[in-house]
């Protein structure tokens, strides 16, 4: 517990005091995220918040961890190396802007380090689609897919003030709590230290945002949560303190909101013959914004939904991995369907309808006038 407190306090304090300095330097050097047709914000704001998150997280993690917890994790140094790769690719993108393919190359490098050097692999499907232990080739492919999707999910969910940071705190804290209960100290520290750094960042990121986390913070969020969920799947069912049945379903439930929203948007883009990384307004936060919600309400709505799926997944675990995952997917898309069905008409559509009603009213008045002048006894129904 002492290690956790020290790590969290250090991570929070360092990030809290580093970010205002970053904001000042960014304003002086004009290192802004310039608004364009893809962006929701309308004023230039720095996207270097990930630098403050990274510094706080790394200092808190490295100082709080001791020899026992580091030696208990094979390839401890490779996790740190993967974070450094994310930092250099992310900071370059936040300042100079990288193409999607170059960012993807960086993500492949991170995945290679984690799989080949740190030995982070998904080797057991735990009954999903009646599949158990899988061979190494499939394990590498599945783990690579998981790391890439989770990293991009946290990157793409960073669309409104406070959203990515809030979701990152929820998911990393839940994984960290599980590892704490099971004595897996290194991964516990990783989750809690990162959540503390995000908490400090959110003080400057909630509306009105003074800084964004940028690709550095978003990709780091994705990588850390990818590491935590893979570790969770590998150790959950063998846990003696807090056993969790159907581990993949529980892990999927914790990350469900960013994961399914990203996969849904990617599918829409591919179906329409566009690159999965091309911009549009199909994300869940865009749908909620179009319904008139402000940034705070959008963040709160998605955060509450994420917590709902965590609770639902945990209590549904006795039904087995496959049934729980199918139920999670069905509930998510049912929610999206309801949002689209109940979507209010846009202002332009209301104007067209109003014009049609006005035209019908005018026609009705002309008919009544004609009937009145002709002296006809045909009954006329008055309009409301």
Residue pairs with C-beta under 8 A, 6 or more apart in sequence:
3 64
3 65
3 66
3 69
3 185
3 189
4 64
4 180
4 188
4 189
4 192
6 60
6 63
6 64
7 60
7 61
7 63
7 64
7 65
7 189
7 192
7 193
7 196
8 60
8 192
8 193
8 195
8 196
9 60
9 196
10 56
10 59
10 60
10 63
10 64
10 193
11 56
11 57
11 59
11 60
11 61
11 193
11 194
11 196
11 197
11 200
12 56
12 60
12 196
12 197
12 199
12 200
13 56
13 200
14 55
14 56
14 59
14 60
14 197
15 52
15 53
15 55
15 56
15 57
15 196
15 197
15 200
15 201
16 56
16 200
16 203
18 51
18 52
18 55
18 56
19 49
19 52
19 200
19 201
19 204
19 211
20 204
22 46
22 48
22 49
22 51
22 52
22 211
23 46
23 204
23 210
23 211
25 31
26 32
26 46
26 48
26 211
27 46
30 44
31 46
31 48
31 95
32 44
32 45
32 46
32 47
33 39
33 41
33 44
33 45
33 46
33 47
33 94
33 212
33 214
34 44
35 41
35 42
35 43
35 44
37 279
38 279
40 159
40 160
40 289
41 209
45 209
45 210
45 211
45 212
46 211
46 212
47 94
47 211
47 212
47 213
47 214
47 215
48 91
48 94
48 95
48 211
48 214
48 216
49 201
49 204
49 205
49 211
49 212
49 213
49 214
49 216
49 217
50 90
50 91
50 94
50 213
50 214
50 215
50 216
50 217
50 218
50 219
50 220
51 91
51 94
51 216
52 197
52 200
52 201
52 211
53 194
53 197
53 198
53 200
53 201
53 213
53 216
53 217
53 220
54 83
54 87
54 197
54 216
54 217
54 220
56 196
56 197
56 200
57 83
57 193
57 194
57 197
57 220
58 80
58 83
60 193
60 196
60 197
61 189
61 190
61 193
62 80
64 189
64 193
65 185
65 186
65 189
68 185
69 185
69 186
69 189
70 76
70 186
72 185
72 186
73 79
73 186
73 187
74 118
74 119
75 117
75 118
75 119
76 186
78 113
78 114
78 117
78 118
79 114
79 118
79 190
79 227
81 113
81 117
82 110
82 113
82 114
82 118
82 223
83 220
83 223
85 106
85 109
85 110
85 113
86 106
86 110
86 216
86 219
86 220
86 223
87 216
87 220
89 98
89 102
89 103
89 106
89 215
89 219
90 106
90 214
90 215
90 216
90 217
90 218
90 219
90 220
91 216
92 98
93 103
93 214
93 215
93 216
94 214
94 215
94 216
98 106
98 215
100 275
100 277
103 215
103 219
104 148
106 219
107 147
107 148
107 151
107 152
107 219
108 144
108 148
110 147
110 151
110 223
111 143
111 144
111 147
111 148
114 120
114 143
114 147
114 223
114 226
114 227
115 121
115 140
115 143
115 144
115 147
120 143
120 227
120 230
120 231
121 136
121 139
121 140
121 143
121 230
121 234
122 134
122 139
122 142
122 143
122 146
122 230
122 233
122 234
123 133
123 134
123 139
123 234
124 132
124 133
124 134
124 233
124 234
125 131
125 132
125 133
125 134
125 248
125 321
126 132
126 233
126 237
126 246
126 247
126 248
126 321
127 246
127 320
127 321
127 322
128 248
128 249
128 321
128 322
128 325
129 322
130 322
134 142
143 230
146 226
146 229
146 230
147 223
147 226
147 230
149 259
149 262
149 263
150 222
150 223
150 225
150 226
150 229
150 255
150 258
150 259
151 219
151 222
151 223
151 226
152 222
152 262
153 222
153 255
153 258
153 259
153 261
153 262
154 164
154 167
154 168
154 218
154 219
154 221
154 222
154 225
154 258
155 215
155 218
155 219
155 222
156 258
156 261
156 262
156 265
156 283
157 163
157 164
157 167
157 218
157 257
157 258
157 261
157 262
157 283
157 285
158 164
158 212
158 213
158 217
158 218
159 283
159 285
159 286
160 285
160 289
160 295
160 298
160 299
161 205
161 206
161 207
161 208
161 209
161 295
161 296
161 299
162 202
162 205
162 206
162 207
162 209
162 295
162 296
162 299
163 285
163 295
163 298
163 299
163 302
163 303
164 213
164 217
164 218
164 221
165 198
165 199
165 201
165 202
165 205
165 213
165 217
166 202
166 299
166 302
166 303
167 257
167 258
167 302
167 303
167 306
168 194
168 195
168 198
168 221
168 225
169 195
169 198
169 199
169 202
170 303
170 306
170 307
170 310
171 225
171 228
171 254
171 255
171 306
172 190
172 191
172 192
172 194
172 195
172 198
172 221
172 224
172 225
172 228
173 191
173 192
173 195
174 254
174 310
175 187
175 191
175 225
175 228
175 229
175 231
175 232
175 254
176 187
176 188
176 189
176 190
176 191
176 192
176 195
176 228
177 188
177 191
178 232
178 236
178 239
178 242
178 244
179 185
179 187
179 188
179 191
179 228
179 231
179 232
180 188
180 192
181 239
181 241
181 242
182 235
182 239
182 240
182 241
182 242
183 241
184 231
184 235
187 227
187 228
187 231
190 224
190 227
190 228
191 224
191 228
194 220
194 221
194 224
198 221
201 211
201 213
201 217
204 210
204 211
205 211
205 212
205 213
206 295
206 296
206 299
207 294
207 295
207 296
213 221
225 255
229 251
229 254
229 255
232 247
232 250
232 251
233 247
233 248
233 251
236 243
236 244
236 247
236 250
236 251
237 243
237 244
237 245
237 247
244 250
244 314
244 317
245 317
245 318
246 317
246 319
246 320
246 321
246 324
247 321
248 321
248 325
249 313
249 316
249 317
249 320
249 321
249 324
249 325
249 328
250 313
250 314
250 317
252 259
252 313
252 325
252 328
253 309
253 310
253 312
253 313
253 314
253 324
253 328
254 309
254 310
254 313
256 306
256 309
256 313
256 328
256 332
257 284
257 302
257 305
257 306
257 309
257 332
260 328
260 329
260 332
260 333
261 283
261 284
264 282
264 333
264 336
265 276
265 280
265 282
265 283
266 276
268 280
268 282
269 275
269 276
269 278
269 280
269 282
270 276
274 280
281 290
284 302
284 336
285 298
285 302
287 336
287 339
287 340
287 343
288 297
288 298
288 301
288 302
288 339
289 298
290 343
290 346
291 339
291 343
291 344
292 344
293 301
305 335
309 328
309 331
309 332
312 327
312 328
312 331
313 324
313 328
316 323
316 324
316 327
317 324
319 327
345 353
361 383
364 383
367 380
368 380
368 382
371 378
371 380
